[in-house]
Amino acid sequence: MSTSIKVARLIDEIKNDRNQGASQLARQAVAVLKYAAEHSHACDAGQFREELNEVGEGLMTARPAMAPIFNIVKRYLSVFSKLAPEEGLDYVRGLAVAKADELARVSVQAIAEITSCGSGLISDGDRIITHSYSSTVMAVLTEAGDQGKHVAVITTRSGAGGTGQQIALELGRLGVAVTFIDDTAVGLYVPRANKAMVGADRVCLDGNIINGVGTCPLALAARHAAVPFYVLCETLKFDHRLRSDEVDLEEKDPAEVIGRVRLPPQVEVKNPYFDITPLELVTGVVTENGLLAPEGVGDYIKRLLAA
């Protein structure tokens, strides 16, 4: 199999993945870039950089709602724009491989810092409700258990894609008490929780949160029940380019919604994979730099812009 065909397949895997969180997919994206760098048959540094730019463009457009994929690829490619034209192929290839490893390592470290901070928000005996698969939330819940805290979790089916089943499977195997519910039961079960924790696929320029569809109804129900609602995400997910109303929410296969039922042709079936949660519904955003109050998110984004 040629390198280009293999890379295309790896990008398609990211595009079609419905089981991993955005941070995991971002690290998978740099792994694709590393593979492309290691297996490139470019004759010179210029051709090599063109090949990586092409792979990067494919990755950045694969999942438009997931900011960390765009951000991590952009950071990766920016390294090559600063290189002197006379740099040789071997040097540039070595830099490409090393940069991929560095970015993946930084992301893993960020999750470790969030895990420490997020688990500190959990008390023994808490009942946490969550929605839409997040590897970061899973890490926080696992760490709380490792600290000897007895935590029960309520997880939703999480939209037509059913990613909440993965949460139930993973936590159940760890011996965590899990209640698995349909999204439509959120209003009934939120009052039985004392905290809500979700991940994020993007924190937009206006501070609003893009996450798996159904997150906003959970946040609304949490506000009504006076249950604190926390968003856990690394800085890589902050996007200073787009407001929430400018984000492609990725419509997916209508068959996930209707199954094998045949509806009249005039019935339009919609299957968005993401929704928008207003920042005003959020109690706090946990990043690798600590807990941000909602009013601090705007300043945090401004600091990223200035960096």
N, C-alpha and C positions, 0 to 999 in steps of 0.2 A: 504494500500500500504506500502510495506517495505521501510525502510530508503534507502537502497541501490538502489532500483528501482527508488525512487523519485529523488535521487541524480543523477542517470544516465540520467533521463529525463531532469533535470535542466542543466546538461552539454550539452546535445543534443540541448537544446534551445539556448545556447551560440554558439554552433558550427554552427547552421543553421540560426542565427539571421542576417538579412540584413538591419535592420532599425536603430540600435543603433550604436553610435560611439565607438571607442576602449576604451576610458576612462570609459564610461558607462558599457561596458562589463567587464572591469577589476573589477569594483566595484561589478558587479553582480557575478563575480567569487568568491570574498571573502564572499559574501552573501551565496553562495553555501557551502563554507567551514564552515561558521558559522552554517548553518542548519545541516550539517553533524556532527558538534561537539555537538550541542544541542540535537540531536536525536540519537546519538551513543548508542549502547547497549554493548559496550566493557566492559569486566570484570576487566580490569586493565589498567594502564597508558600506558604500552608497546603496548597492542593491540589497544588502542585508537590512539596512534601516528601512528601505521601502517595503520589504516583505513584512517586517514587524509592524509598521504603520498600518498596513492592510489588515493584518490579523487584529490589531488593536481596534480598528474601525468596526470590524465585524463583531467584536466582543462588546463594544460600547453601545451598539444598537440591538444586541440580542435581547436584553431585558430593560426596556426604557424606563420602567418605574423604579428600578433598583439603582439608587444613586451610588452605592459603594463599588459596583462594577465599573461604572463610568469613571469615578474618582480614582480608583486604584490603577486603572489602565492609563488614565491621563497622567498620573504621577510617574508611571513607568516610562511612558513615551517622552515625557519632558526631559528626561536625562539625556536623550540622544540629540535633542535640539541644542544642547549646550556644548556638544563635542566639537573639537576643531576638525575641519574637513580632511586634514591629512592623517587622522587616526586610522590605523590599520584594522583589517578584518578581525584578526585574532583578539586584539584588545577590545574592540567593540562587542564581539561575541562574549568574551569573558565578563564584561561589564553587564551585558544583558542578563546573563545567568545569575550573577551576583545580586543585581537589583531585584529580580523576581524573588529570590530567597529573602532579601531584606524586607520587602514590602509584606510578604506573608508573615514573617516573624513579628513585625510591628503590629499587624492586625491581631495575631494571636495574643500578643502581650496586652493589647488594648482590651480584649475580651477578658483576660485574667484580672485586669484592674476593675473592670465593670462587675465581674463576678464577686470580687471582694466587697465593693461598695454596695452592690445590689443585695447580697446575702445579709449585709448589715441592717437592711430595712426589714428583714423578716424576723419575726419573733417565734419562740417555741409555741406551738399550738395554733399558728396561723392557718387560715384557709385561703388559698390564693386562687383566683379565677384568671384564666388566660385564654388567648384566642390566636389562631394562626401560628404555624410552627416557627419558632425562633430558637436557634442554637444558643443564643445569648441567654434567653430566659431559662432554657434547659440547664445551662451551666450554673446559673444562679440558684435554681431550685435544688440541683444536685449538691452544690456546695453547702447550702443550708442544711441538707440532710447529713452531709459529712461532718458538720459541726455539732451534730447531735440534736438538732431541732426537729421536732415532730411536726411535719407540715402535711396538710391535705390539699389536694389540687382539684379544681373543677376546670375541665377543658371542653371547649365546644367542638363540634364537627368541623367548623371553620370553612364555611362556604362549600360550593359545589365540588371543589377539588378534594375536600375532606382531609386537609393536612393535619387537623387536630387528632386524627387517629394515630399519627406517628408520635405525638406527645403522649397520648395514653399508653401506647405500647412501650415507649422508652421508660416512662416513669413507673409503669406497672412492673416492669422487669427489675426495677431497683427497689421494689417493695413499697413504693409510695402509695398512699391511699388516693385513688383517682375516681372522680365522678365524671363520666363522659355524657355530654348532653348535645342535643341539636341546637343550632344557633337560635331557633325560635323560642327556646326556653331560657334565654339569657335574663330576661326581665324577672323570671321566677327565681333564678338561682343567684343572681348578684347579691341580693340582701343576705344570703347565707355565707358570703365571703366577707373577709375584712380587708382584703387588698386585691387590686387587679394589676397584673403585670403583663405587658406585651412587648414585642420587639418593634422594629420599624424597618421599612425598606428605604425610606427617605424622610429627612426633615427639610422642609422646603424653605425658600427664601422668606416667606411670610410666617414661618414657624409652625405651620400645620404639618401633620404627620400623615405620611402615606404608608399604609400597611395592608395586610390581607383583608379583603372585603368582609365586613361584619365587625371590624374594629370600632368604627364610629358608633354603631348601636350599643356595643358593650360600654364604651365611654359614656354615652348618654345615660344608660341604665345605672352605671356606677355613680355618676353625678347625682341622679335622682335618689339613690340609696345612701348617699354620703360615704361611699367607699372610695378610698384613695386610688387613683389611677396612675400607674407609673409606666413610662416608656424607657426601655433599656436599649441603647444603641451606641456604637462607637462613632467617633468624629467623622470617620470615612463616609458615614451616611448623611452628613449635612451637605445640602446642595444650595450654593449661593447663586445658582444660575436661574432657577425656575420657581415661580409661585405655584401653589398647589393647583390652581385652576388651569395651569399650563402643562401638567404632567399627563402623559399617555398612561391610562389605567389598565391597559392590556386586556382587551376583550378576548375571551377564549371560546372553545368549542361549545355551542349551545347544547349539544347532546349531554353534557355533564349536568345540565339543569333538568332536561325533560326526559332523559333516558330514551326508551324506544317508542315513546308516545308520539303519534303523528298529529300535529296541530294544523289547523287551516292555514293556508299560505299568508293570510292577512295578519296572522299573529306574529309579532316580532319578539324573538327570544333574546335576552341579553344575559351575558355571563362575564361581568367584570371580575378581575382577580384582585383588585385593590380598591380601597376607598380612602376618603380624606377625613381625618379626625381633627377638628379645630383645636388649636393650642389651648384655648380657654377651658377645655375639658380635662386637661392634663394636670396632675398634681406635681409631677416632677419628671425630668429627663435625666437618666443616669448615663454618663459617659465615662471614658477612662480618666477624665479629669475631675470626676466627682458628680454630685447631684446638682442639677440646674433647676431653679424655680422657673416657672413659665415666663416670668418677666425678664429672666436672664438669658433666654434663648436668643433673642434678637441681638444682644451685645456679643454673644458667643459667635454668632454668624458673622458679625462685623469684624471680629478679631480674626476669623478665618480668612476673610476677604483681604485684610491688611497684611496677612502673613506672606 
